[in-house]
């Protein structure tokens, strides 16, 4: 690389190589109208060192690409045949974040809520997490008032560690018999 410089003593322009070569390797250089016209004595030692350093850096960088740690499967199936038939994944891991698809319950709301949080807990545990790691909860209920009346059931699972939450009443879920569906996002913050 050529860096134009100004010689303060003679007001002539010079061109220096960068990084600077050892003093014994550089002769006078001049600036021409087409760029740097360099005259310098070859210094094989400096050139060889540069090539060696560049080779070592390139090999080091390539070695880092091959030593990537193995990742766990990104898709977690609770019931693979049903999930493949419908076309979804029960949970999806992206780094430290686990996104759990909606888990639905049917029947009486109290029974449905409990029947949803239990498999959610199993999915969390299977991925090394717990309800304390849940950062977001979305609840879809066909009767939001009934879900609110049974909100203490969910507190049994969360304890005192509550996530951000959204509760929405919907007209219908995947099957007409479903009364509640809950999806979670959990993050390993440890």
C-alpha positions as CSV (number, residue, x, y, z in Angstrom):
1,X,0.0,0.0,0.0
2,X,1.4,3.4,-0.9
3,X,0.8,6.4,1.4
4,X,1.7,9.8,-0.1
5,X,3.7,12.0,2.3
6,X,5.2,15.5,2.2
7,X,8.9,16.0,2.9
8,X,9.0,19.2,4.9
9,X,12.7,19.9,4.2
10,X,12.6,19.9,0.4
11,X,8.9,20.2,-0.4
12,X,9.2,17.2,-2.6
13,X,6.5,14.5,-2.3
14,X,7.5,11.0,-1.3
15,X,5.6,7.7,-1.2
16,X,6.2,5.4,1.7
17,X,5.3,1.7,1.9
18,X,2.9,0.7,4.6
19,X,3.6,-0.9,7.0
20,X,7.1,0.7,6.9
21,X,9.8,-1.7,6.0
22,X,13.1,-1.8,7.9
23,X,15.3,1.2,7.1
24,X,17.9,-0.9,5.3
25,X,15.3,-2.2,2.8
26,X,13.9,1.2,1.6
27,X,15.5,3.5,-1.0
28,X,14.2,6.9,-2.1
29,X,10.7,6.8,-3.5
30,X,9.0,9.5,-5.5
31,X,5.4,10.4,-6.4
32,X,4.6,10.5,-10.1
33,X,1.4,11.8,-11.8
34,X,0.1,8.2,-12.2
35,X,0.5,7.3,-8.5
36,X,3.5,5.9,-6.6
37,X,6.6,5.0,-8.5
38,X,8.5,2.9,-6.0
39,X,12.2,2.0,-6.2
40,X,13.2,-0.1,-3.3
41,X,15.6,-2.8,-2.7
42,X,14.1,-6.3,-2.3
43,X,14.2,-7.6,1.3
44,X,13.3,-11.2,1.1
45,X,13.3,-11.6,4.9
46,X,10.5,-9.0,5.3
47,X,8.5,-10.5,2.5
48,X,8.8,-14.0,3.8
49,X,7.8,-12.9,7.3
50,X,4.7,-11.2,5.9
51,X,3.7,-14.3,3.9
52,X,4.3,-16.5,6.9
53,X,2.2,-14.3,9.2
54,X,-0.6,-14.1,6.7
55,X,-0.6,-17.9,6.3
56,X,-0.7,-18.5,10.0
57,X,-3.7,-16.0,10.4
58,X,-5.6,-17.6,7.5
59,X,-5.1,-21.1,9.0
60,X,-6.1,-19.9,12.4
61,X,-9.3,-18.4,11.0
62,X,-10.1,-21.6,9.1
63,X,-9.6,-23.7,12.1
64,X,-12.2,-21.6,14.0
65,X,-14.8,-22.5,11.3
66,X,-14.4,-26.2,11.8
67,X,-14.5,-26.2,15.6
68,X,-18.1,-25.0,15.9
69,X,-19.8,-26.7,18.8
70,X,-22.5,-29.2,17.9
71,X,-26.0,-27.9,18.3
72,X,-29.0,-29.8,19.7
73,X,-31.8,-30.4,17.2
74,X,-33.7,-27.2,16.6
75,X,-37.1,-28.8,16.4
76,X,-38.6,-30.7,19.4
77,X,-41.5,-33.0,18.7
78,X,-44.0,-34.0,21.4
79,X,-46.0,-36.2,18.9
80,X,-44.0,-36.3,15.7
81,X,-46.6,-38.1,13.5
82,X,-49.4,-35.6,14.5
83,X,-47.1,-32.6,14.1
84,X,-45.9,-33.7,10.7
85,X,-49.5,-34.4,9.6
86,X,-50.6,-30.9,10.6
87,X,-47.3,-29.3,9.6
88,X,-45.7,-27.8,12.7
89,X,-43.1,-28.3,15.4
90,X,-44.1,-28.5,19.1
91,X,-41.0,-26.4,20.0
92,X,-38.3,-24.7,18.1
93,X,-34.9,-23.8,19.6
94,X,-33.0,-20.8,18.3
95,X,-29.8,-20.5,20.4
96,X,-30.8,-19.8,24.0
97,X,-34.5,-19.2,23.0
98,X,-37.2,-21.9,22.9
99,X,-40.5,-21.1,21.2
100,X,-43.3,-23.5,22.1
101,X,-46.3,-23.9,19.8
102,X,-49.7,-23.4,21.2
103,X,-50.8,-26.4,23.3
104,X,-54.6,-26.7,23.5
105,X,-57.0,-28.1,26.1
106,X,-60.7,-29.1,25.9
107,X,-63.6,-29.6,28.2
108,X,-64.2,-27.6,31.4
109,X,-61.9,-24.6,31.5
110,X,-60.3,-25.5,34.8
111,X,-59.5,-29.0,33.5
112,X,-58.4,-27.6,30.1
113,X,-56.0,-25.1,31.8
114,X,-54.3,-27.8,33.9
115,X,-54.2,-30.2,30.9
116,X,-52.3,-27.5,28.9
117,X,-49.7,-26.4,31.5
118,X,-48.7,-30.0,32.3
119,X,-47.4,-30.8,28.7
120,X,-45.9,-27.3,28.5
121,X,-43.9,-28.1,31.6
122,X,-42.8,-31.4,30.0
123,X,-41.6,-29.6,26.9
124,X,-39.7,-27.1,29.0
125,X,-38.0,-29.8,31.0
126,X,-37.1,-31.8,27.9
127,X,-35.3,-28.7,26.7
128,X,-33.5,-28.0,30.0
129,X,-35.8,-25.2,31.1
130,X,-38.6,-24.5,33.5
131,X,-41.5,-22.0,33.9
132,X,-39.0,-19.7,35.6
133,X,-37.3,-19.3,32.2
134,X,-40.6,-18.3,30.4
135,X,-40.3,-14.7,29.2
136,X,-43.6,-14.5,27.2
137,X,-47.0,-16.3,27.3
138,X,-49.8,-16.0,24.9
139,X,-53.2,-17.4,25.9
140,X,-56.1,-17.8,23.4
141,X,-59.4,-18.7,25.1
142,X,-62.9,-19.2,23.7
143,X,-64.2,-17.8,27.0
144,X,-61.7,-15.4,28.5
145,X,-63.8,-14.8,31.6
146,X,-63.7,-18.5,32.3
147,X,-59.9,-18.5,31.9
148,X,-59.6,-15.5,34.2
149,X,-61.7,-17.3,36.9
150,X,-59.1,-20.1,36.8
151,X,-55.9,-18.0,36.6
152,X,-54.7,-19.4,40.0
153,X,-54.1,-22.8,38.3
154,X,-51.4,-21.2,36.1
155,X,-49.8,-19.6,39.2
156,X,-49.2,-23.1,40.5
157,X,-46.8,-23.6,37.6
158,X,-45.2,-20.2,37.6
159,X,-44.9,-19.7,41.3
160,X,-43.7,-16.0,41.7
161,X,-41.8,-15.8,38.4
162,X,-44.3,-14.4,36.0
163,X,-43.6,-13.7,32.3
164,X,-44.9,-11.0,30.0
165,X,-48.4,-12.2,29.0
166,X,-51.1,-11.6,26.5
167,X,-54.6,-13.1,27.0
168,X,-57.0,-13.0,24.0
169,X,-60.5,-14.3,23.5
170,X,-61.0,-15.9,20.2
171,X,-64.1,-17.3,18.4
172,X,-62.6,-20.7,17.7
173,X,-59.4,-22.8,18.0
174,X,-58.0,-25.5,15.7
175,X,-60.6,-28.0,16.8
176,X,-64.1,-26.8,17.8
177,X,-63.7,-28.7,21.1
178,X,-60.6,-26.8,22.2
179,X,-61.4,-24.0,24.7
180,X,-57.9,-22.7,25.5
181,X,-54.5,-22.7,23.7
182,X,-51.3,-21.4,25.3
183,X,-47.9,-20.7,23.6
184,X,-44.7,-19.9,25.4
185,X,-41.3,-18.3,24.7
186,X,-38.6,-19.3,27.1
187,X,-35.0,-18.2,27.3
188,X,-32.1,-19.7,29.1
189,X,-30.8,-16.6,31.0
190,X,-28.3,-18.5,33.1
